[in-house]
Amino acid sequence: MLVTVTVIAIIAVFLGSLAFLPTWLVQHSLGDHTASALAAADRLRAENDVRSTLLQGLGGLLALGGIALGAVVTMRQVSTSREGQFIDLFTKAIEHLASEKTSVRHGGVYAMEQIAETAPHYRGHVAALLASFIRQQAPWPPSEPAHTDAERASRHGELRDDVAGAIAVLARRTMVEPGYSIALEQVDLRGADLTGFDLSRFCFVGANLDNALLAGCDLTHTTFSNASLRGADLTGARLTEADLRGADLTGADLADVVDLETAMTDGTTKGLPVTESDPPPAARAK
C-alpha cells in the first residue's frame, strides 16, 4: 500500500512539473517582459524544448533505476541460489555422518568444516552437530563394549578416524563462537591423542580420558567434573580455572602444568599433588 501511494505521488509530481515547470523556467530565464514579447509559437517552442529535456532526464533516471533494480534482483537470486546450495551440502554432509562406513563419516566431518568456513551463519549448527556426532559415536560407557575394545586394541588405543577428525575440527575453533562451550559429556576418549589442542571451554562431564594425551592443551575453563583422567599426560597443559571437581587424575602426568592452583577442586578430586601447605582432603571438602 505504501509503495503504491509513493508511486502515485511521484507520478503526480512529475506530471505537475511537466505542466507548469517549463512555463516558469522560460519566464524566469527570459524575464517576464521578454517572455511576453515573444510570439506565442516561439514561447511554446521554448517550453516544449524544456519538456523534452525533462523527459530525456527522466528516461535516463528510469534506465538507471531499471539497472539498479535488476542488480538487486540478480543479487537476491544469487543469494537464494547459494543458500539452496548450502542447504543441499549441509543435508548431504548429515547423510554422510549417518553412514555405516567410517571413511564416509570422516568425509562428512570435513565437509561440515568447509561449510562452516564458507557460510559463517552455519557455524553454530555445525559445531552442535559434530559434538552430537562424537557423543553418539564414542559414548561412555560404550554401547558395544566387546566390539569397541577389540577396535581399540587394533588401533593401539587411538580413536576412530571419524571421531578423531571431528574433535580436531572442533579444536581448530573455526566454527566455535567466542565464549561458547562444546558439550562432550560422557564420551569415551581413552588413549586419544589430543596433544596441543585448544579445548578451552569444552565440557567433558563424566567422560573417560584415561591415558589420553593432553600435553600442551589449552584447558582454560574446561569442565572435567566427574571425569576420569587416570594416567593422562597433561604435561605443560593450561588449566586456568578448569573444573576438576570429582575428577580422577590418579597417575596423571602433571609436570609443568600451568595455573593448576586456579582450577576448581573439592574433596572428591583425586590424584592431585599434595604440598605441605595443602590442608588434608577432609578439610578441603568442608
C-alpha positions in Angstrom: 0.0 0.0 0.0 2.8 2.4 0.9 4.7 1.6 -2.3 1.5 2.3 -4.4 0.9 5.7 -2.7 4.6 6.6 -3.2 4.5 5.8 -6.9 1.2 7.7 -7.4 2.7 10.7 -5.6 5.9 10.6 -7.7 3.8 10.4 -10.9 1.6 13.3 -9.8 4.7 15.5 -9.0 6.2 14.6 -12.4 3.0 15.4 -14.3 2.7 18.7 -12.4 6.3 19.5 -13.2 5.7 18.9 -16.9 2.7 21.1 -16.9 4.0 24.1 -15.0 7.7 24.0 -14.7 8.6 24.7 -18.4 6.5 27.9 -18.4 8.1 29.1 -15.2 11.6 28.3 -16.5 11.0 30.1 -19.7 9.7 33.2 -18.0 12.4 33.1 -15.3 15.2 32.8 -17.8 14.0 35.4 -20.2 12.2 37.7 -17.8 8.5 38.3 -17.7 8.7 41.3 -20.1 10.8 39.5 -22.8 8.8 36.3 -22.5 5.5 38.2 -23.0 7.1 39.9 -26.0 7.8 36.6 -27.8 5.4 35.3 -30.2 3.1 32.6 -28.8 4.6 30.0 -31.1 8.2 30.8 -30.0 7.2 30.6 -26.4 5.5 27.3 -26.8 8.6 26.0 -28.7 10.8 27.0 -25.8 8.5 25.4 -23.3 8.4 22.2 -25.4 12.2 22.2 -25.5 12.3 22.3 -21.7 9.7 19.5 -21.6 11.8 17.4 -24.0 14.9 17.9 -21.8 12.9 16.9 -18.7 11.6 13.8 -20.4 15.1 12.8 -21.5 16.4 13.3 -18.0 13.5 11.2 -16.7 14.3 8.5 -19.2 17.9 8.4 -18.0 16.8 8.1 -14.4 14.4 5.3 -15.3 17.2 3.5 -17.1 19.5 3.8 -14.1 16.7 2.8 -11.8 16.0 -0.3 -14.0 19.7 -1.2 -13.9 19.8 -0.9 -10.1 16.6 -2.9 -9.7 17.9 -5.6 -12.0 21.1 -5.7 -10.0 19.2 -6.0 -6.7 17.0 -8.8 -8.2 20.0 -10.6 -9.5 21.9 -10.4 -6.2 18.8 -11.8 -4.4 18.6 -14.6 -6.9 22.3 -15.4 -6.5 21.9 -15.3 -2.7 18.9 -17.6 -2.8 20.7 -19.9 -5.1 23.8 -20.0 -2.8 21.6 -20.6 0.2 20.0 -23.5 -1.6 23.4 -24.9 -2.4 24.5 -24.7 1.2 21.3 -26.4 2.3 22.0 -29.2 -0.1 25.6 -29.5 1.0 24.5 -29.4 4.7 22.0 -32.2 4.1 24.4 -34.4 2.2 27.0 -33.9 5.0 24.5 -35.0 7.6 23.7 -38.1 5.5 27.5 -38.9 5.3 27.7 -38.6 9.1 25.0 -41.2 9.4 26.8 -43.7 7.1 27.8 -47.1 8.3 31.3 -46.6 6.8 33.9 -44.9 8.8 35.5 -43.3 5.7 32.2 -41.8 4.6 31.6 -40.4 8.1 35.1 -39.0 8.1 34.4 -37.2 4.8 31.2 -35.8 6.2 33.1 -34.3 9.1 35.4 -32.3 6.8 32.5 -31.4 4.6 30.9 -29.8 7.7 34.1 -27.9 8.3 34.2 -26.5 4.8 30.5 -25.4 5.1 31.2 -23.6 8.3 34.2 -21.8 6.7 32.2 -20.8 3.6 28.9 -19.9 5.4 29.6 -18.4 8.8 25.9 -18.4 9.7 26.1 -22.2 9.8 29.0 -22.4 12.3 26.8 -22.8 15.4 24.8 -25.6 13.8 27.9 -27.4 12.6 29.6 -27.2 16.0 26.5 -28.6 17.7 26.1 -31.4 15.1 29.8 -32.5 15.4 29.6 -32.5 19.2 26.4 -34.7 19.0 28.2 -36.9 16.4 31.1 -37.5 18.9 28.7 -38.3 21.7 26.9 -40.8 19.6 29.9 -42.5 18.0 32.1 -42.6 21.2 29.7 -42.9 24.2 30.9 -43.7 27.7 30.2 -46.3 28.8 30.5 -47.9 25.3 27.3 -49.2 23.8 29.1 -52.3 22.5 32.0 -52.9 24.9 33.4 -56.0 23.3 33.4 -54.6 19.8 34.8 -51.3 21.0 37.6 -52.8 23.0 38.7 -55.0 20.1 38.7 -52.0 17.8 40.8 -50.0 20.2 43.3 -52.9 20.5 43.8 -52.9 16.8 44.5 -49.2 16.8 46.6 -49.3 19.9 44.1 -47.2 21.8 43.6 -44.5 19.3 40.2 -43.1 18.3 38.5 -44.0 15.1 39.3 -41.6 12.2 35.8 -40.0 12.1 35.7 -39.3 15.8 39.3 -38.1 15.9 38.6 -35.9 12.9 35.5 -34.3 14.5 37.4 -33.4 17.7 40.3 -32.0 15.6 37.8 -29.8 13.6 36.2 -28.5 16.8 39.6 -27.8 18.4 40.6 -25.7 15.4 37.7 -23.5 16.6 36.8 -22.1 13.1 33.1 -22.9 13.9 33.1 -22.2 17.7 31.8 -18.8 18.6 33.8 -16.9 21.2 32.5 -17.7 24.7 30.6 -20.8 23.7 31.3 -24.3 25.0 31.3 -27.6 23.3 29.3 -30.3 25.1 31.1 -33.7 25.1 29.7 -35.2 28.2 30.1 -38.9 28.8 32.3 -39.6 25.8 34.9 -42.3 25.5 38.3 -40.7 24.7 40.6 -43.3 26.3 44.1 -43.0 24.8 43.0 -40.2 22.5 45.9 -38.2 21.1 44.8 -34.6 21.7 48.3 -33.1 22.0 48.3 -29.3 21.7 44.6 -29.0 21.1 42.6 -25.9 22.1 39.9 -27.5 24.3 39.1 -24.4 26.3 35.5 -24.3 27.4 34.9 -27.9 26.3 32.7 -29.8 28.7 33.8 -33.4 29.5 31.5 -34.1 32.4 31.5 -37.8 33.2 33.9 -38.5 30.2 36.6 -41.1 30.2 40.0 -39.7 29.2 42.2 -42.4 30.8 45.7 -42.4 29.2 44.7 -39.6 26.9 47.5 -37.3 25.6 46.6 -33.8 26.6 50.2 -32.4 26.7 50.3 -28.7 25.8 46.5 -28.4 25.6 44.6 -25.2 26.4 42.1 -26.3 29.0 41.1 -22.9 30.2 37.6 -23.1 31.7 37.3 -26.7 30.6 35.0 -28.8 32.7 36.2 -32.3 33.9 33.6 -32.8 36.6 33.4 -36.5 37.5 35.6 -37.3 34.5 38.4 -39.9 34.6 41.9 -38.8 33.6 43.8 -41.7 35.1 47.3 -41.9 33.6 46.6 -39.0 31.2 49.5 -36.9 30.0 48.8 -33.3 31.0 52.4 -32.1 30.6 52.5 -28.3 30.1 48.7 -28.1 29.8 47.0 -24.9 30.8 44.3 -25.5 33.5 43.3 -21.9 34.2 40.0 -22.1 36.1 39.3 -25.6 34.9 36.7 -27.5 36.8 38.3 -30.7 38.3 35.6 -31.3 40.9 35.1 -35.0 41.2 37.7 -35.8 38.6 40.1 -38.7 39.0 43.7 -37.8 37.9 45.4 -40.8 39.6 48.7 -41.4 37.8 48.3 -38.4 35.5 51.4 -36.6 34.5 51.0 -33.0 35.7 54.6 -31.8 35.1 54.8 -28.1 34.2 51.0 -27.7 34.3 50.1 -24.0 34.1 47.7 -22.4 36.6 46.8 -25.6 38.4 46.3 -23.6 41.5 43.4 -21.7 39.9 41.5 -24.9 39.0 38.3 -25.7 40.9 38.7 -28.8 43.1 36.9 -30.4 46.0 37.3 -33.3 48.4 36.3 -35.8 45.6 39.1 -34.7 43.3 41.7 -37.5 43.1 45.3 -37.6 42.1 46.4 -34.0 42.5 49.9 -33.4 44.0 49.7 -32.6 47.7 52.1 -29.9 49.1 52.9 -29.2 52.7 50.7 -26.1 52.7 47.7 -28.0 51.4 45.1 -29.0 54.1 44.1 -32.6 54.3 41.4 -33.7 51.8 38.8 -33.9 54.5 39.5 -30.3 55.4 39.3 -29.1 51.7 35.9 -30.8 51.3 34.4 -28.7 54.1 
